[in-house]
Amino acid sequence: QVQLVESGGGLVQPGGSLRLSCAASGSIFRINNMDWYRQGPGKQRELVASITRGGTTNYADSVKGRFTISRDNAKNTVYLQMNSLKPEDTAVYYCNAEIYTTIGTGYYWGQGTQVTVSS
């Protein structure tokens, strides 16, 4: 059994910052790619940022220069530092990871954490 648990969401004013964390636990051999997605009100879920095990990153155009994804392989944790937040960043943020376990490889999702950007 593998679990991904996100934390760090909340209410922040425009221009503010938040740091999201997502920790994986369970029978994990190795974690490859780790990603952050978000789903805003009335919108489809979209990829925000991704990071390989080796640290190569990729970002959606809408967050480039404002968000930074990082990971700690020893802690099986991925982070998303979000700066200069805008109201349009309001969404539920989900982490996703490709994880090798005792029963094979699979993609796992966290439960989501709400980020609200509002004055």
N, C-alpha and C positions, 0 to 999 in steps of 0.2 A: 504494500500500500504506500502510495506516494501522496504527499500533501504539499500544496503551495499556499502560503499564507502571506497576504499583502498587508501592509500597514503604512501609516503616514499621511493618509488623505485628510481633508478637512476643508474649512472655509478660509479663504484668503482674499485680500483686496487686490485689485488689478495692480500689476507691477511687483507683487510679492513673490515669495518663493516657498516651495515645499519640496521635501525629499521623501520619495516613496521607497519602500523596501519590500522585497519578496523573498521569503526563505523557503527552501525546499527541504523536506524531511522524509524519511522512510528508507526502504531498501534500495539505495541509490549506488550504482557503480560509477556512473559518470554522467555529467550534464553537458550537452553540446550547446546549441544556440539557446539563448534566453532573450525573450522579447517582452516589450510592453505594448499593449493595445489599449484603445479607449473607445467608448461608445457614448456619444453625446445624446441629448434628448432628441428623439425622432430621427436619429442618424444610424447608419450602419457602423459596425465595429471596424476600426481602422488600425493599421500598424503605425505605431509612433516611433519606436526605436528598437534596434536589435543589436546583439553583441555575441560574437563567437566565443568559443572557449579560450581562444588565443588573444581575444581582446579587440578584434576588428569590429568597428561599429558602423551603423547605418541609421539614418534619420529620415523621417518624413520632412518634406520641404517646409511645412507649416511650423516646425519646431526647431529647425536648424539654427544654431547660434544661441538658443535659449535653454534647451534641454540637454542633459548629459547622462548617458547610460554608462554604468560601470558594474563590475561584478567582483565577488570574492569567492574564488573557487574552493577555498578551504572551508568556507562557511556555507557553500551552496546557496548563495544569496546574490540577487541582482538589485541594483538601485537605479532610481531615476531622479536626478536632481533637476528641478524645474524652476527656472528663473524668469523674471519679466512676464509673469503670467497674465493672460488676457481672458476676458469673459468667454471667449470661444474655446478656451481650453477646458471649460466645465464639462465633465464627463465622469463616467465610472471607468477607472483604470484597472486593467487586468494584466497579470503577468502570464506568460506561456513559456514552457521549456520543453526541449527534446531531452528525454531522460532514459538512460539505460538502467534497467532494473534486473532483478533476478528472473523475471518472466519475459524479458525482451525490451524492445524500444517502444516508447510511446510519447505522445504530446500531452502535456498536463496543463490545466488551467487553475489559476487561483480564483477566489470567490469574488474578487473585485473590491476596490476602495473608491469612495466618492471623493471627487475633487470639485469644489465649487469656487469659482472666481467671481466675486461680486462686491460692490461697494455698499 
